[in-house]
Amino acid sequence: MARKLLVTDDALIIREMIKDAAIQAGWEIVGEAQNGQQAIDLFQALRPDAVTLDMVMPEYDGLHALAGIKKIDPNAQVLVVSALDQKETLKEAFHLGAADFVVKPFDSKNLVNTLDKMVPSAVAAGA
């Protein structure tokens, strides 16, 4: 059974790059969100194994999304994928429960390796 991923970024090109890398590594993309509130709503509906999350988005940012997702499921696996280099925001993301962080522009192998560490194949299969 493929691991399920929700991709969240306001930039279509970044969502496509994340999706392409994840699909090639055997992940199933179950949804895409363009802002933090969409990410929360889709997480609630889809219950993916992992979420990629940009920090800087219009309307509702990544910190809003991370807090909302963790309220739904404290064990949610959320990977921050952001060009943001502000240490305080990153510290807040980890405080809220982010599992890891990948800097944009990202290397596809690094992104997939990080996702795979967060959610090993056996975990998704229920082993």
C-alpha positions in Angstrom: 0.0 0.0 0.0 1.4 3.4 -1.0 2.1 6.0 1.6 -0.3 9.0 1.3 1.0 12.6 1.0 -0.8 15.9 1.2 1.3 18.6 -0.6 0.9 22.2 0.6 2.4 25.2 -1.2 1.0 28.4 -2.8 3.3 27.9 -5.8 2.0 25.4 -8.4 5.6 24.7 -9.7 6.7 23.7 -6.2 3.7 21.5 -5.7 4.5 19.8 -9.0 8.1 19.3 -8.1 7.2 17.8 -4.7 4.6 15.6 -6.3 6.9 14.3 -9.1 9.6 13.4 -6.6 7.2 11.7 -4.2 5.4 9.8 -6.9 8.7 8.4 -8.3 9.5 7.2 -4.8 6.2 5.4 -4.5 4.1 7.9 -2.6 0.5 8.5 -3.5 -0.6 12.2 -3.7 -4.0 12.4 -2.0 -4.4 16.1 -2.1 -3.0 19.6 -2.8 -3.5 22.7 -0.7 -2.6 26.3 -1.6 -2.9 27.8 1.9 -2.9 26.8 5.5 -6.6 26.5 6.0 -7.0 24.3 2.9 -4.2 22.1 4.4 -6.1 21.7 7.6 -9.4 21.0 5.9 -7.8 18.4 3.5 -5.8 16.8 6.4 -9.1 16.4 8.3 -10.8 14.8 5.3 -8.0 12.7 3.8 -5.8 11.7 6.8 -2.6 11.3 4.8 0.5 9.6 6.2 2.5 12.8 5.8 2.1 16.5 4.8 4.6 18.8 3.1 4.0 22.4 4.3 5.3 25.7 3.0 5.6 28.4 5.7 4.9 31.5 3.7 1.4 31.4 2.0 -1.4 33.9 1.5 -4.4 33.9 3.8 -3.3 31.3 6.3 0.4 30.5 6.7 2.2 27.3 7.5 2.3 27.9 11.3 -1.5 28.2 11.2 -1.7 25.0 9.3 0.7 23.2 11.5 -1.1 24.1 14.6 -4.4 23.1 13.1 -3.1 19.8 11.8 -1.5 18.9 15.1 -4.8 19.7 16.9 -6.5 17.1 14.7 -3.7 14.5 15.1 -0.9 15.2 17.5 1.1 12.4 15.7 0.8 13.9 12.2 4.0 13.8 10.2 4.6 17.3 8.8 7.6 18.2 6.7 8.3 21.9 6.4 9.4 22.7 2.9 10.2 26.4 2.8 12.7 28.9 1.4 12.2 30.8 4.7 15.5 31.3 6.5 14.0 33.0 9.6 15.2 31.1 12.6 12.4 32.2 14.8 9.7 30.9 12.4 11.5 27.6 12.0 11.9 27.3 15.8 8.2 27.9 16.2 7.4 25.2 13.6 9.4 22.7 15.5 7.8 23.8 18.8 4.4 23.2 17.1 5.5 19.7 16.1 7.1 19.8 12.7 8.9 16.5 12.0 11.6 17.9 9.8 12.6 20.8 7.5 13.8 20.9 3.9 15.0 24.2 2.4 13.8 25.4 -1.0 15.2 25.1 -3.6 15.3 21.4 -2.5 17.1 18.4 -3.9 14.5 15.8 -4.8 16.5 12.9 -3.3 16.9 14.8 0.0 13.1 15.6 0.0 12.2 11.9 -0.6 14.8 10.6 1.9 13.4 12.9 4.6 9.8 11.8 3.8 10.9 8.2 3.9 12.5 8.6 7.3 9.3 10.3 8.6 7.0 7.5 7.3 8.9 4.3 6.5 7.1 2.0 4.0 6.3 -0.7 6.7 4.5 1.9 8.8 2.1 2.9 6.1 1.5 -0.8 5.3 0.5 -1.4 8.9 3.4 -3.7 9.6 
